[in-house]
Amino acid sequence: MSKRLLMLEKMTQGGSKDPFHWYALALEYAGQDRHDEALATFSALRAIDPSYVPMYLMCGTMLVKAGRRDEGRAWLSDGIGVARSKGDQHALSELQQALAGAGDADA
């Protein structure tokens, strides 16, 4: 197990509410194809800070690549709503492109 992964697990298990710690941990799990752990971590982050836009793109694309298209599309769609509400046009565009690439052109 990598030192980075151990450090991030320690931070989040220690009660960190910093969204970036949770996001980085989820990305570490995703990078190791530990999809269920990544999803659980993204879900925990969503509970802490549902307005953290980057998680929607990364979680959604991870799930689509893992063959969990419906779950992935749901995350991407939810992210589109959050990006719109925050006025984040760049993230909105990325999320819409990812959703279109996941086979859903209704974004």
N, C-alpha and C positions, 0 to 999 in steps of 0.2 A: 504494500500500500504506500502511496506517495506521501511525502512529508506535507505537501500542500493539502491533500485530502484530510490527513489527520488533523492538521491545524484548523481547517474549516469545520470539521466535525466537532472539534473541541469548542470552537467559538459558538456554534449554533446550539450545541447541547448545553453550553454555559448560559444560555438565555439571551444571546445577542438578538436585538431587534433591528440591527442594521440590515436593510434589505440586500445590500451588496454581498454580505457574507452568505446569506441564503442562496442568492442567485449564483454566486461563484461555486458553492457546494453542489447545487443542482447541475451546473455545467460540468463539473468534475465527474459526477456520476454518469451524466449523459455521454461524456467522452469515453467512458469505460464500458459503454453499452449496458449500464445498470439502470435500465429504463424505469423500473418500478420505484427504485430509490430516488431517481431524479424526479419522477412525477410526484412522489410524496413530498419531496423538498420544495418543488415549485408550488404545490398545494399549500404547504405551510407558509411559504412566502406570500402567497395570495391572501391567506388569512391575516398576516401581519400588515401587508401593504397592497391592497388590491389595485392601487393606481400605479404600481411599478410596471410600466409598459414593456420593457425588454423581455420580461419573463414569458409573456404571451407568445411572442414570436418564437423564442427558443424552445419553449415547451411544445407548442403546436407543431413546429417543424420536426422536432425529435419524435413525437408520436406518429406523425405521418410516415416518416422514414422507417419507423419500427413496425409499420403495417397497421397501426391503430388509427386509421384515417378519420373515423367519426369523432373520436376523442380529440384528435389533433385539430380538426376543423372547428370544433367547439371552442377550443382555446384561442384559435386565431380569430374567430368571430367575436368572442368576448373582448379580445385585445383591440379589435377595430372600434368597438364601442368606447373603450377606455381612451384610446388615442384620440378619437373624435372629441370626447368630452374635455380632454386636456388641450386640444388644439395642436396636437403634435402631428403635423402633416407628413414629416419624414417617416415616422413610425407607421402612420396610417397607410402610406403608400407601400411600405415593406410588408405589412400585414396583409393588405389586399392582394399583393402579388403572390405571397405565400399561399393564401387561401385559394386563389385562382389556380395555382400550380397543384393544389391538393384535390382538384377536380370539382371545385365549387365556385362557379362564376357569379353567384348571387351577392357578392360583397359590394 
